[in-house]
Amino acid sequence: MSLAALVVPLTLLFLFRRSRNVATVPSTLLWQRFAIANAKNRRFRSLARVLSFLLCVSAFLALALAAARPSRLGDHSLTIAIVDVSASMGSGDHSPLERARERLRSDARGLGTTARFALITAGDTAQVLIGPSNDEEAITRAIDRIEPTRGTANLSAAIRVARGFQDHSTTLRIFHDGNSTTRGATDTWNGEVEEVLLARSAEGTQRDNVGIVAFSARAPQDAVADEDRAVMIGITASGAESASGGGSTARESGLETRRVQVTLEDAETTLATREVDVTPGALADVTVRLQVFTPRLTATVRPIDGRDDALQRDDVAELEITETVSKRVILAHGAEDERRAFFVEAALRSAGVTELSRVAELPVPLPEGALAVVIGDAPSRVTGPVIYIASDTGAPFPTRDLTREELSLRAVDPEHALTRGVNLDGVTIASARALEIPTDAPRVRSLVELDGGTVLATGRAGGARFVYLGLDPTRSDVVLRVAFPVLLANAVQLLTGADEVTSFDAIPFDEVAITKTPSLNAVASQPGTRLPVHPAFFFAGLAICVLVVEGAGYGKGWLR
Amino acid sequence: MTTHALTLPRSAAQNARLDPAASLLSPEVSARLSRLTVQARRIPSARRRGPREQRSVGTGSAPIDTRAYVPGDDPRRIAWCAYARFEKLLVRIVADETPLSLALIIDQSASMAYGAPSKLTQACRLAAGFAAVAVESEDRVAAIATARTPRILSRAVSGRRGLGGLLRAMSGLTARGLTDLAGAARIATDTLGGRGLCVVFSDLLDPRGALDGARALRARGHEVVLVEVLTPFELSPPDLSGCTLEDAETGELVELPSRGALAAYRAALNEHRDALDAEATRLGARVLRVSTDDDFDLVVGRALRAGIFRAGTIR
C-alpha cells in the first residue's frame, strides 16, 4: 500500500516531465527536420501521452506487485487429496495405493503456477503429509511417503482435518478402493467432492483375500493354572464378487468358501496348526488352548485352496502377553445400573480379572492394591485408581449429556496404551456423557472424542489416577465388540500397572473382507499452465519490459 | 500542457483578413510602376508584345520603323512608298500586339496569416504591383487564390478598369486552410488559355511540396516566377529549444530538442532554400524572396535584378 501511494507523486512527476511550452507557427516543415518527436495533432499526442502514462503506471504497479513477492497468481484453487491408506489399499501387485500415487504424481505435475495441493492420508487417524502447497517437489516427496497401514480408513477424521484447510475454491478429492465408505463422511464437506475409485488391476482373483481379523488370548473360565490361555484367532475372507454384486454378501452371492491353514507360533516353535473353511464375509474362529506361558504369539493364515490372497499384510497377526498378576477390582454401582454392571463385569472377567467384587458404595479408603470401577454416580472423593463409566456425579470433571447430533466418532488416539488394539470403527453410540476437561488440566489426556466432546480420557485428578469412559454400556454396541474387554484390560493394566496386556496387531475385518466393488476412475486431472518463473520475477520482468517499451516509445517520439 | 504565445509579429487571427482600409496599390507606387514591364524569358511572343517597341517584325498594324528587306520577309510588309522615294526595298517594322498572359497565384493558406503585415497582405501587395505593371503594358492579368480548394479571384483582365476589380477581389482574401499549389496550377492553365507567365506568391512551406505547382505549370509550358514571402520570425526566429510547435495549417505538433534548435533551424532553412533554388533552376523558374517588412521599392529592385521586371521600353 505504501508503494501504491507513490502513484500520486509519480503522476505529478510524469506530468511535470511532459509539460512543455507549445507555440503555434505558420509551418513546422523546417522544424520537423530536427525535431525529436512529432505527432499528428494534439488529440493524437494526448492519446499517446495517456498511453505513455498508462504504461508508466502499469510498470510501476507491476514493480509493486513484484516487490510484494506474490506466491500465487491466477488459479488459486486448492485441491485436497485424501488417500485411503487402509490395509486393503495395499493389496495386489499393482495395488490401488500405487495407482493412487501415480494419479497424485500426475496431478502434482499438472498443477498450475498458483494452484495449491494438500495431501492427507486416512488411516486409523488422519495424517497431513503436506499442507496447501504449490511446491511440486515437496508434493512429490509427500506422495512418496504414502504407505498402507494395517488399519481402516478413518475418512471422517481426514475430512475434518481437510476442513481446516478449506477456502472458497477448494476441491476435495478422495482416493479409495471402494472398501471404505465415504457415505456420510462427505456430508460434512460443504464444497466440491470428487471420489476417485481405484480399480484393482485384475478383478476377481486379485480381490480374493483371507486374513486374520481378531487375535486374542484370555484366561478361560475353567482355567486350572495361571498359564492357561484360550487363544482365539478370527479369520475372514473376501470373495470374487461380480461387478454388479457390490452390495451383496458373499454368502448371498453363493461364493465358494476358502480353505485356509492357520498356524500359531511362539518365538521358537509352532504351537498349533489348524485347517478351517472360511466363508467369505463371515468370521471363522480358531481357538487354541495353551497351558504354557508365552509372552509373544504369532498367528499366520495361508490359503490352501489354490486361490489367490490379495493382501499379504493381514496374514500375520501378533499378540503380546505379559505375565498375569491377578488384581482385585471393586465394581461399584447403584441398583439402577445393574444392566450396565453386567456388561462391565463380563468384560472385566474377559480381560483377565479374576478377583472382582460388587458393592453398592465404594469403601473409603480403597483397600490397598484395589482398583475401583464406578458405574454411574461416584463418591466425591476416591482415594485409589478408579475407572468411571458413564459417571456424572463424582466424576473428576464436569460432564454433560450429548445430543444425538453429537454422537459421531470424531477422533481416536491409537497410540496410547489405553486404546491400543481398541477398534471403534463403526461403533454405534446411542447415548454418551462427555467429560469437559478444563484447559488447565495438562495431566489429563483425551483419547476418544465424539463430535460433542471427550468420552474416553485418562489422567490424574484429586491425587488419584483415573480412566473415564463416557459411553453407556447399555446404549452402545461397544460392549458386544472385542474392543470393550480390550479397553478395560488396558485400563486395568494402565491403572494397576501389572495386569495382563492383550495387545494384538491384526487387520480390521472390513479390510480383510473386501466387500465393495470398485469402479473405474471417473475423475481426470486437469493439467494447468505453469509459469517458467516465480510470479515475483514475472512481474518484475513485465515491469522492465513495459518500461523499456515506454522508454523506446518516448525516445522515438511515438509516446510524446 | 501549457501554451505560451511566442513573440510573433502579429497573431494569426489578427492578420487572417486583409485590412480593407489599407490600399494594396497607392497612386505613387502605381505611377512608378508604369515605367516597368514584366519580363518573360521563355515565351517568344512575350518578348515582343504590346506597345513595347522592338526592332523586329511584329504582327501588329502600327509601324514604328523600317529596315532593309531581306529574302524571306513578308512581301506584304514592303514599304512601297519608301521604295518609290529611296529606290530601296524597305520593310515596315510594326509593334507586336499579342498581349502577355499573366497569372497571379496567391497562397491563401492559414500559414500566410502570420507577420505584420501578414504574409498574405504582402503577397497581395506584390500581386497588385505585378498586376499594375502588366496592365500598364496592356497585358492580361488573372488572379487565383489557392487554399484547400483553389478558386479564381479574377479572370484575365486588362486595362485600368479590370485592375480595379482585381484589386478588390484580392483585398477580400482571408488566410485559412491548406495550400494546394498544384490545384491552383491547373486552374491557372485553364484561365490563361495559352501559355503565359505564372507568378506564385507563397511562403513555399507547403509540406506536400512547394514546387508541385511550379512543376505542373512548367509541364504545361508556362513560365514561372516564385515569390517567396516569409516573415522576419521565419527568417530569423528566436531560440525555441525545448518548445513544442504546432503547425497552423495541419495542427501537427513537433517537439524540439532542449537546445540547438535555432542553429538547426537556420541550417534547415538554408537547406530548404538551396533545394528550392536548385529545383527552380532545373525548372527554369525564377525565385524572388521577400520579407513581410520589406519596402515595395526594395522588392522592385530585387525583381529588376532578377530580370522579372524591366525598366522602360526597348527602342
Interface residues (C-beta under 8 A of the other chain):
Chain A: R18 S19 R20 N21 V22 A23 T24 V25 P26 S27 T28 L29 L30 W31 Q32 R33 F34 A35 I36 A37 N38 A39 K40 N41 R42 R45 G557 R560
Chain B: M1 T2 T3 H4 A5 L6 A12 A110 S111 M112 A113 Y114 K119 D203 L205 D206 P207 T231 F233 E234 L240 G242 C243 T244 L245 E246 D247 A248 E249 T250 G251 E252 L253 V254 E255 L256 P257 G260 A261 A264 Y265 A268 L269 E271 H272
